[in-house]
Amino acid sequence: MQHDGLSPLKSPLITGLAPDGKRVDPLKAKVDALNARYRHHSATDVMAAALRDPQAGKLALVSSFGAESVVLLHMAAIVDRNIPVLFVDTEMLFTETLVYQQELAERLHLTNVQVIRASDASIAAEDNDDTLHQRDTDACCSLRKTRPLQKALRGYDGWITGRKRFQSGTRAALEFFEVEDFTGRIKVNPLAHWAPEDVQAYMIENRLPRHPLVAQGYPSIGCAPCTSKVADGEDPRSGRWRGQNKEECGIHFENGKMVRSGEKA
């Protein structure tokens, strides 16, 4: 039987029983069934399925409005311009990122962009002079990004990310749908199978505006104090936390732990 890729998922695994009668984790069964159904679908089909299939649950799209964010945002806007878009403003971002966020939201007619920030009380208690990033970058990311995002995600069953297999060895087997073990949420990765040239081609074909800092030598863009220009031939993420044993901000969980170091991703 053929599927249109958009209708509700129906699978005996959702009952919590495997074909051999043994009980399985319902959430993992749901994710396995979603991956089986959409395995050969395109990124746009997966995005549409995530937003329309009841089995995917209530989702938000998390975006940094960084160098490649426009692809995922455009893809989501085609399906549902009212999708909740969570944008974490660490209050240490480049001015260009803040302007780009506003301009892009207007251009794509995104009507539900939610700006997430750490509370004033938390900032006052842990970083009242804005120098925490100089002493402990992990603590700064946790305060200004990871914890505010996890709090904002509490009302959702899962979230949509822009992660891709080519970004690191640890993501080489990344699926469209996965379980975030520690939080019990579903993560959707519509661009999981895309190559770098696919990202660039999509931007060109759809005439999407690029982050202004990309042309200035910033292929990966985070907070201003912890992002530097990248020279020709360098890894695109080499400008993030340059000279430090840190390569992730900590918003993703793997095996119950925040991902903060390892391969560039």
Long-range contacts (C-beta under 8 A, 24 or more apart in sequence): 3-37, 5-38, 5-41, 5-45, 5-48, 5-49, 6-45, 6-48, 6-49, 6-52, 6-53, 7-53, 8-53, 8-54, 8-55, 9-33, 9-34, 9-37, 9-53, 9-54, 9-55, 11-36, 11-37, 14-55, 27-179, 27-184, 27-186, 28-179, 30-55, 30-186, 31-175, 31-177, 31-178, 31-179, 31-186, 34-176, 34-177, 35-175, 35-176, 35-177, 38-176, 38-177, 39-176, 41-176, 43-75, 43-190, 43-191, 43-193, 43-194, 44-75, 44-78, 44-190, 46-176, 46-188, 46-190, 47-72, 47-75, 47-76, 47-78, 47-79, 47-160, 47-188, 47-190, 48-79, 50-160, 50-177, 50-188, 50-190, 51-76, 51-79, 51-80, 51-83, 52-79, 56-157, 56-158, 56-177, 56-186, 56-188, 57-156, 57-157, 57-158, 57-186, 58-155, 58-156, 58-157, 58-158, 59-83, 59-84, 59-156, 59-157, 59-158, 59-159, 59-160, 59-186, 59-188, 60-84, 60-85, 60-86, 60-152, 60-153, 60-156, 60-159, 60-160, 61-85, 61-86, 61-159, 61-160, 62-86, 62-88, 62-149, 62-153, 62-159, 62-160, 62-161, 62-251, 63-87, 63-162, 64-88, 64-97, 64-221, 64-222, 65-97, 65-100, 65-101, 65-104, 65-211, 66-97, 66-211, 66-220, 66-221, 66-222, 67-210, 67-211, 67-213, 67-214, 67-218, 67-219, 67-220, 67-221, 68-162, 68-199, 69-104, 69-162, 69-211, 70-104, 70-203, 70-208, 70-209, 70-210, 70-211, 71-162, 71-191, 71-199, 71-202, 71-203, 71-208, 72-160, 72-161, 72-162, 72-190, 72-191, 73-104, 73-108, 73-110, 74-108, 74-202, 74-206, 74-208, 75-190, 76-160, 77-108, 77-109, 77-110, 81-108, 81-109, 81-110, 81-111, 82-111, 82-112, 83-110, 83-112, 84-112, 84-114, 84-156, 85-110, 85-112, 85-113, 85-114, 86-114, 86-116, 86-149, 86-152, 86-153, 86-159, 87-113, 87-114, 87-115, 87-116, 88-116, 88-117, 88-144, 88-145, 88-148, 88-149, 88-152, 89-115, 89-116, 89-117, 90-117, 90-118, 90-144, 90-145, 90-223, 91-117, 91-118, 91-123, 91-144, 92-130, 92-133, 92-144, 92-223, 92-224, 92-225, 92-226, 93-222, 93-223, 93-224, 94-213, 94-221, 94-224, 94-227, 96-211, 96-212, 96-213, 97-211, 97-213, 97-221, 99-212, 100-209, 100-211, 100-212, 103-209, 104-209, 107-209, 114-152, 116-148, 116-149, 116-151, 116-152, 117-144, 117-148, 118-143, 118-144, 118-147, 118-148, 119-148, 122-147, 133-223, 133-225, 133-226, 134-225, 137-226, 137-241, 137-244, 137-246, 138-246, 138-250, 138-260, 141-249, 141-250, 141-260, 142-250, 142-258, 144-223, 145-249, 145-250, 145-251, 146-249, 146-250, 146-251, 146-258, 149-251, 150-183, 153-183, 153-185, 156-185, 157-185, 157-186, 158-185, 158-186, 158-187, 158-188, 159-185, 159-186, 159-187, 159-188, 160-187, 160-188, 160-189, 160-190, 161-187, 161-188, 161-189, 161-252, 162-189, 162-191, 163-187, 163-189, 163-191, 163-192, 163-252, 163-265, 164-189, 164-191, 164-192, 164-193, 164-194, 164-199, 165-192, 165-193, 166-194, 166-195, 166-196, 167-264, 167-265, 168-262, 168-263, 168-264, 168-265, 169-263, 170-254, 170-259, 170-262, 170-263, 170-265, 171-265, 180-252, 180-253, 181-253, 181-254, 181-255, 181-256, 182-253, 182-256, 182-257, 183-253, 222-249, 235-264, 236-264, 237-264, 237-265, 238-264, 240-264
